[in-house]
């Protein structure tokens, strides 16, 4: 590389404090916006998991409880009606 080509390729330092301030304030905003969006999405998914599990448990335990309750009543009703005097 010649000296002339090296001089053309060098990076010019920021000499304007206003430009440096603008870059320092705008860059985190552009970086922070997608990070905040992804964090909100992850949090919403995390909160949806327990709601889904609770719904599934409700759908399972509701009918299960009804079956157990019905079977208990079917068993106890004749049992109470025809109990022997000695308790057996």
C-alpha positions as CSV (number, residue, x, y, z in Angstrom):
1,X,0.0,0.0,0.0
2,X,1.4,3.4,-0.9
3,X,1.5,6.3,1.4
4,X,-1.0,8.1,-0.8
5,X,-3.6,5.3,-0.6
6,X,-3.1,5.0,3.2
7,X,-3.9,8.7,3.6
8,X,-7.1,8.4,1.7
9,X,-8.3,5.4,3.7
10,X,-7.8,6.6,7.3
11,X,-10.8,7.3,9.5
12,X,-11.5,10.9,10.3
13,X,-12.0,11.4,14.1
14,X,-15.2,13.0,15.3
15,X,-14.4,16.7,15.8
16,X,-17.9,17.9,16.5
17,X,-19.1,17.4,20.1
18,X,-22.7,17.8,18.9
19,X,-22.3,14.9,16.5
20,X,-20.7,12.7,19.2
21,X,-23.5,13.6,21.6
22,X,-26.1,12.7,19.0
23,X,-24.5,9.4,18.3
24,X,-24.2,8.5,22.0
25,X,-27.8,9.3,22.6
26,X,-29.4,7.9,19.5
27,X,-27.4,4.6,19.3
28,X,-28.7,3.2,22.6
29,X,-32.2,4.1,21.6
30,X,-32.0,2.0,18.4
31,X,-30.3,-0.8,20.3
32,X,-32.7,-0.7,23.3
33,X,-36.0,-0.7,21.3
34,X,-35.6,-4.3,19.9
35,X,-34.2,-5.5,23.2
36,X,-37.2,-4.1,25.0
37,X,-39.6,-5.7,22.4
38,X,-38.0,-9.1,22.8
39,X,-38.0,-8.9,26.5
40,X,-41.7,-8.0,26.5
41,X,-42.5,-10.9,24.2
42,X,-40.5,-13.4,26.4
43,X,-42.3,-12.1,29.5
44,X,-45.7,-12.5,27.9
45,X,-44.9,-16.1,26.9
46,X,-43.7,-16.8,30.4
47,X,-47.0,-15.5,31.9
48,X,-49.1,-17.4,29.4
49,X,-47.6,-20.8,30.4
50,X,-49.2,-20.9,33.9
51,X,-52.5,-19.7,32.5
52,X,-52.4,-22.6,30.0
53,X,-51.5,-25.2,32.7
54,X,-54.3,-23.9,35.0
55,X,-56.8,-24.1,32.1
56,X,-55.7,-27.7,31.3
57,X,-56.0,-28.7,35.0
58,X,-59.4,-27.2,35.2
59,X,-60.5,-29.0,32.1
60,X,-59.2,-32.3,33.6
61,X,-60.1,-32.0,37.3
62,X,-63.6,-30.6,36.8
63,X,-65.0,-33.8,35.1
64,X,-62.8,-36.0,37.3
65,X,-64.3,-34.4,40.5
66,X,-67.8,-34.8,39.1
67,X,-67.1,-38.5,38.4
68,X,-65.7,-39.1,41.9
69,X,-68.6,-37.3,43.5
70,X,-71.2,-39.2,41.5
71,X,-69.5,-42.5,42.4
72,X,-69.3,-41.6,46.1
73,X,-73.0,-40.8,46.2
74,X,-73.9,-44.0,44.3
75,X,-71.9,-46.0,46.8
76,X,-73.1,-44.3,50.0
77,X,-76.8,-44.1,49.3
78,X,-77.6,-47.8,49.2
79,X,-74.9,-48.5,51.8
80,X,-76.5,-46.1,54.3
81,X,-80.0,-47.4,53.5
82,X,-79.1,-51.1,54.1
83,X,-76.6,-50.9,57.0
84,X,-76.9,-53.9,59.3
85,X,-77.6,-53.4,63.0
86,X,-74.1,-54.7,64.1
87,X,-72.5,-52.0,61.8
88,X,-71.1,-54.4,59.2
